[in-house]
Amino acid sequence: MNFVYRPALTEAERDEPFLRMKREGLLACAMYAFAAPGLEDWRRVTARGLLLRCEDGSGRLLACGLFTPWRGNLLEFDFTAFRESVALAPDMARGGFAWVFRETGCAGIAGICPAPNRHAWRLAGACGFRVLGRLAGACFYARKGRHVDGVLVTLSRAEWAADVGNSKAREEAMGFGGGMGGGTPSVPAVTPAPKQEVAKPVTEAATAARQDQRDKAAKAAGIGGSVYTSPLARARGGETKTLLGQ
């Protein structure tokens, strides 16, 4: 599916995500710091940042992301996918991050997810974010009525560019990128099976002659030492030896 990203500009476009989250029972997760979030709370929170809509080709809203100035040149993000499109959440979020890096000059995106809300920070990981650690008491969790630990996740512009470059390289190597080779994966040539060796009968005289040659060669070379066949055997106290020249 092709996704279309655009900022919510009118009041109706900004209110639609809240009203839909309310209908689908998603407000407890999306606005976990509010015991009973209302439309005015939503308007006040979203007024401080960029509310990005993710739509399908017909303009139907599938998800939304809020990007708010944080520290320095970083943006803090929140992302919500609606129930009908939740399976596409990682792809939609990645597309939104690509839009933000392309259209803004931010150096990176960061987020703090409440630790009890495991699906949120696991989704962040699926979208390419790095989990940096836990921040004690960073999030007020209205459902519990207290502050809980937060999981800090970040994605820098450089990390995003490297991930995109690696993805393109993988696609081209597999023949999906329209690069050299006409887009068709190359098939390695079949290695011919080695000819089967046929054991030849060896007489006792021949065996003795070969052993005599080995003994003479070892004596001429002056090799009298030994090497351990395995350091593991030595570590266990069993010193298995193999004499050179034998």
Beta strands, then each sheet from edge to edge (+ up, - down):
strand 1: 4-7
strand 2: 50-55
strand 3: 61-69
strand 4: 74-81
strand 5: 108-114
strand 6: 130-141
strand 7: 146-156
strand 8: 226-228
strand 9: 241-243
sheet 1: 1+ 2- 3+ 4- 5- 7+ 6-
sheet 2: 8+ 9-
end
